[in-house]
Amino acid sequence: MRKRLVKLIITVFALAGIVSGSAEAIDRVAFVYVTPLTAVGWSHQHDLGRLEMEKNLQGRVSTSFVDNVAEGADAERVIRQLAQAGNRIIVTTSFGYMNPTAKIAEEFPQVSFLHVSGYRSNGTNFANYNGRYYEARYLNGVIAGGMSKTNLIGYIAGFPIPEVVMGINAFMLGARSVNPKAEIRVVWLNSWYDPVLEKQAGLALIAQGADILANQSSSTATVQTAEANGIYAFSYSSDMSAYAPRAQLSGTIQNWGDYYTAAVKQILDGKGMPKNIWGGMRENMVSLAPLNPAIPPALAKRVNELKAGIIAGKLQPFAGEIRDQRGKIRIAAGKVASDDDLNRMDYFVEGVTTEFPK
Amino acid sequence: MTNESLALVQVIITTLIISGTPLVLIGLGVMVAEQSGVINLGVEGMATVGALVAVIMVLHDSNPTLALLAAALAAAMVAGVFALVSVVWRGNQIVTGLAVSLLCLGFTSWLGQPYQSATLSLPRPSEIPFLAEIPLVGTIIFAQPPLVYWSLAMALMVGWSLNNHRLGWLIRACGQSPQSLYALGHSPQWIKTAAVVFGGAMAGLGGGFVSLYSSGIWHAIPLAGKGWIALALGGLAGIKPLRLVVFAYGFGAVVAGQLALQASGSGFGLSPHLLLALPYLAIILVLLLWSRRFKS
């Protein structure tokens, strides 16, 4: 009985594949999200990108998504099902999807795979992409340095991986560029998503005198805690001003619509796989959230000038001389950190008082 | 004491109360059910249902008390289903409990989507007269949500009942020797069901506390494993709820302490993985010491 049921299900799926295959002209693109789809945050930004791409390529593609897919065995099963179901392109949007995506890309050479934030690709049907979030973090830091009265910035983050460390360092460099007394303290949550702990961490930092909070932990709890306690904060991934209209000074926003449109179009036009890309503000993959009117005009003007500099490629946040928190020179004067340096970043810059975890 | 260290002490106390109270609430329910002979692995899910119901009620302008009662009722109903399957129909307790938890987590994530991250505006808890005027810590300890004090009163009640009252004895007899209950003309099934439903209501209150007071927002998977911790603590405390309170607040204190340590900039460069494992290490340590005491 059970065997028969399994056969039946497989047949139905196969038929669905054939039917949709024969009705072609419209290609299907599927997205896999790691969290439940929420009103803000990492997965939400990818979903906005999906919708934008679908709109831009109207008549050529139809899209779908599966959310709340745990990294690991679950991800492999879901991605394989999507490939079997006849999707032309599959976009997987979490670091931990990298290996399952690579594996299934080998099994399904006719399907193209795009994966965010990883480092693997195969040149034929599996490419990666990611954003230089640190560029906007630097600008957030400039605002924080200019706005802080206590000179103490509290930074709540998930895990000390290079992407997070890069963000903290860029924030610090930005803050120190306008305020040499600025200091960052980091509280690690050991979780990408724990709003209860995030709020408590925020309260502990506020008690220590922090008057600005930043975070990399996927929830709105940080900006909401700032709002409730009369201090300032920066949003991450999405604009969260709806949750903290007074507290949110600005933020670091991820935009994927342009990339998805270009990448999907390139694949469907038969022009091969998109190149691996690490895009920043210039590519509009990363942008600065709207500036809060509480920011004085002179500071806002300066931030906008710096932003133009980053977009034009004239300003590099990680340009030497940069010393780590022990005073050791990490990037020499006149040098700019290479992408490899950034992806291996295992130190905090001067001004971060939390010791780098061993 | 400088202003900053005073503020930090206040945050530590608040955090330990806010982290400990849901463990006390859920743990008391676990304790009663376990004494009646039911290990309720569904508490994590039941508490999550309570968390969502409380949020929905508050977002629809209910007062917190009514919201918490609704949370307790909803979770008690889930517990009723669990009791029906595991006690009345004699399904496997472990499997049924896990299934209830997983189902509840999935359903609440799905049903809760429209409320994701909505800010709850709750009235500030009123201060207890006189006590709140104690310098330094008075406004912190004696201006908490009423459920904090209620949970402690409940701990006393449950302790008294389990140790000194016929009802508590019946529950314990039910767990230890159901046959003797039959002999006395009682139905162990009814007592177990009642104990499980009570446990569900307490889990609902604990979940409601988490979403209303710990985070103040709705987000999927709000308990983040607190139900499982309460399950361990409630079982560990046996028939001594005050022991449960000590464990729960101790757990809260370690959470609060490690956050405060990090925020004060003196984390000594310890790995965050290690810092965040501290509360669990503390539990294991307590367990070790406890078992040694029993041996000697």
Interface residues (C-beta under 8 A of the other chain):
Chain A: T35 P36 L37 T38 A39 V40 N68 G154 F159 P160 R185 V186 V187 W188 L189 N190 S191 Y193 D194 P195 V196 L197 K199 Q200 A201 L203 A204 L205 I206 A207 Q208 G209 A210 S219 T220 A221 Q224 E227 A228 Y243 T353 T354 E355 F356 P357 K358
Chain B: E4 A7 L8 Q10 V11 I12 T14 T15 I18 S19 S109 W110 Q113 Q116 S117 T119 V210 S214 S215 G216 I217 H219 A220 I221 P222 A224 V255 A256 L259 A260 Q262 A263 S264 G265 G267 F268 G269 L270 S271 P272 H273 L275 L276
